[in-house]
Amino acid sequence: MVATTTAVLIGVRLLVLALGILITYYSFEAYRRTGTYYMRNAAIGFGIITLGVFIEGVLFEFGGLDLALVHIIESVAIGLGFVVLLISLRR
């Protein structure tokens, strides 16, 4: 059962990572097209969130860290990304 759960978790995390990369890419392309600061900040915010997803997977699978600790690290990255997105929307 644990192996199945881990396989599903890895699959879902890879899907979220791929979606995050696509969202970051299209946000960056929109920034290049418009040159606006809020699109730049959106690309940065989505990039930070995506990086958090990637870091969590790497630390858990290859770093041997505890699942709770890597979730905390990912949550900090997601929170930071959301702060950047919030700043982008508030200006």
RAKA-V586412 format. One record per residue. N is the residue number from 1. RES is the residue in one small letter. BURIAL is 1 if it has 24 or more other ideal C-beta (glycine too) atoms within 12 Angstrom, else 0. Layout:
n=N res=RES burial=BURIAL
n=N res=RES burial=BURIAL
//
This chain:
n=1 res=m burial=0
n=2 res=v burial=0
n=3 res=a burial=0
n=4 res=t burial=0
n=5 res=t burial=0
n=6 res=t burial=0
n=7 res=a burial=0
n=8 res=v burial=0
n=9 res=l burial=0
n=10 res=i burial=0
n=11 res=g burial=0
n=12 res=v burial=0
n=13 res=r burial=1
n=14 res=l burial=0
n=15 res=l burial=0
n=16 res=v burial=0
n=17 res=l burial=1
n=18 res=a burial=0
n=19 res=l burial=0
n=20 res=g burial=1
n=21 res=i burial=0
n=22 res=l burial=0
n=23 res=i burial=1
n=24 res=t burial=1
n=25 res=y burial=0
n=26 res=y burial=0
n=27 res=s burial=1
n=28 res=f burial=1
n=29 res=e burial=0
n=30 res=a burial=0
n=31 res=y burial=1
n=32 res=r burial=0
n=33 res=r burial=0
n=34 res=t burial=0
n=35 res=g burial=0
n=36 res=t burial=0
n=37 res=y burial=0
n=38 res=y burial=0
n=39 res=m burial=1
n=40 res=r burial=1
n=41 res=n burial=1
n=42 res=a burial=1
n=43 res=a burial=1
n=44 res=i burial=1
n=45 res=g burial=1
n=46 res=f burial=1
n=47 res=g burial=1
n=48 res=i burial=1
n=49 res=i burial=1
n=50 res=t burial=1
n=51 res=l burial=1
n=52 res=g burial=1
n=53 res=v burial=1
n=54 res=f burial=1
n=55 res=i burial=1
n=56 res=e burial=1
n=57 res=g burial=1
n=58 res=v burial=0
n=59 res=l burial=1
n=60 res=f burial=1
n=61 res=e burial=0
n=62 res=f burial=0
n=63 res=g burial=0
n=64 res=g burial=0
n=65 res=l burial=0
n=66 res=d burial=0
n=67 res=l burial=0
n=68 res=a burial=0
n=69 res=l burial=0
n=70 res=v burial=1
n=71 res=h burial=0
n=72 res=i burial=0
n=73 res=i burial=1
n=74 res=e burial=1
n=75 res=s burial=0
n=76 res=v burial=0
n=77 res=a burial=1
n=78 res=i burial=1
n=79 res=g burial=0
n=80 res=l burial=1
n=81 res=g burial=1
n=82 res=f burial=0
n=83 res=v burial=0
n=84 res=v burial=1
n=85 res=l burial=1
n=86 res=l burial=0
n=87 res=i burial=0
n=88 res=s burial=1
n=89 res=l burial=0
n=90 res=r burial=0
n=91 res=r burial=0
//
